[in-house]
């Protein structure tokens, strides 16, 4: 099984558990953190993969063209220029996706105004639960 296949399998398991829990207290944060750590270890080794902006946008569910450039500029994603094109580390993209999904699973109601303000300042675009609400209205 390739590094990417192992990482994808583990992330799928995490995603299923988060969706099944749906905010319930049955989640084991320590175990989930360990699984995320394993995925990061898989992807950050010598076989670490780089993906282009389009692929990163697809994985993260972004629609804004410059979102990946902005995240790279803010150092939320490690990046490099390869053949004149921006590439970002796949492990960073997958980590941010998992982070967004976890936020979506818990919703935004439990965050304080200060936490929401920090998130708005540090991340371009809308928070995951705001995107979800906007998509439902369309």
C-alpha positions in Angstrom: 0.0 0.0 0.0 1.4 3.4 -1.0 2.0 6.2 1.4 -0.9 8.2 -0.1 -3.2 5.2 0.1 -2.3 4.6 3.8 -2.9 8.3 4.5 -6.1 8.4 2.6 -7.4 5.3 4.4 -6.6 6.7 7.9 -8.1 10.1 7.0 -11.3 8.3 5.8 -11.5 6.5 9.1 -11.1 9.8 11.0 -13.7 11.4 8.8 -16.2 8.6 9.3 -15.7 8.7 13.1 -16.2 12.5 13.1 -19.4 12.2 11.0 -20.8 9.4 13.1 -20.1 11.3 16.4 -21.9 14.4 15.1 -20.8 16.4 18.1 -21.3 13.6 20.7 -18.9 13.3 23.6 -17.9 9.8 22.4 -15.0 11.2 20.4 -11.5 10.3 21.7 -9.4 13.3 21.0 -6.2 11.6 22.0 -6.8 8.7 19.6 -7.7 11.1 16.8 -4.6 13.2 17.4 -2.5 10.0 17.3 -4.1 9.0 13.9 -3.5 12.5 12.5 0.1 12.3 13.8 0.6 9.0 11.9 -0.8 10.5 8.7 1.5 13.5 9.1 4.5 11.2 9.7 3.6 9.2 6.5 3.3 12.3 4.4 6.2 14.3 5.8 8.9 11.8 5.1 11.1 11.5 2.0 8.0 10.5 0.1 6.1 13.6 1.0 4.1 14.8 -1.9 3.4 18.2 -3.3 0.2 19.2 -5.1 -0.7 22.1 -7.3 -3.1 24.9 -6.4 -6.0 23.4 -8.2 -5.7 20.1 -6.4 -5.3 21.8 -3.1 -8.4 23.9 -3.7 -10.4 20.8 -4.6 -9.3 18.9 -1.5 -10.1 21.9 0.7 -13.3 22.7 -1.1 -12.2 26.2 -1.9 -13.8 28.1 -4.8 -11.7 31.3 -4.6 -8.8 31.1 -7.0 -6.2 32.9 -4.8 -7.1 31.1 -1.5 -4.2 28.7 -1.7 -1.7 31.5 -2.5 -3.1 33.4 0.5 -2.8 30.4 2.8 0.8 29.8 1.6 1.6 33.5 2.1 0.3 33.2 5.7 2.4 30.1 6.1 -0.7 27.9 6.8 0.6 25.7 4.0 4.2 25.0 3.2 4.9 25.9 -0.4 7.4 25.9 -3.2 7.6 27.1 -6.7 8.2 24.2 -9.2 8.4 24.9 -12.9 7.0 28.4 -12.3 3.9 27.1 -10.5 3.0 27.1 -6.8 2.9 23.8 -5.1 1.9 23.0 -1.5 2.6 20.1 0.8 -0.2 17.5 0.6 0.2 16.7 4.3 -0.5 20.4 5.1 -3.6 20.4 2.9 -4.9 17.2 4.4 -4.3 18.6 7.9 -6.2 21.8 7.2 -9.0 19.8 5.6 -9.2 17.6 8.7 -9.2 20.8 10.8 -12.0 22.3 8.8 -14.0 19.1 9.0 -13.5 19.0 12.8 -14.7 22.6 13.1 -17.7 21.8 10.9 -18.5 18.8 13.1 -18.6 20.9 16.3 -20.2 23.9 14.7 -19.4 27.4 15.6 -21.8 27.9 18.4 -19.3 26.8 21.1 -16.6 29.2 20.1 -16.3 32.5 21.9 -16.5 35.8 20.1 -12.7 36.2 20.6 -12.0 32.8 19.1 -14.2 33.6 16.1 -12.4 36.9 15.7 -9.0 35.2 15.7 -10.2 32.7 13.1 -11.6 35.4 10.8 -8.3 37.4 11.1 -6.0 34.4 10.5 -7.9 32.6 7.7 -9.1 34.1 4.4 -12.7 33.4 3.4 -15.5 32.0 5.5 -15.4 29.5 8.4 -16.6 26.0 7.4 -20.0 26.4 9.1 -20.6 29.7 7.5 -19.8 28.2 4.0 -22.2 25.4 4.8 -25.0 27.8 5.7 -24.4 29.9 2.6 -24.5 26.8 0.4 -27.8 25.7 1.9 -29.3 29.1 1.1 -28.3 28.8 -2.6 
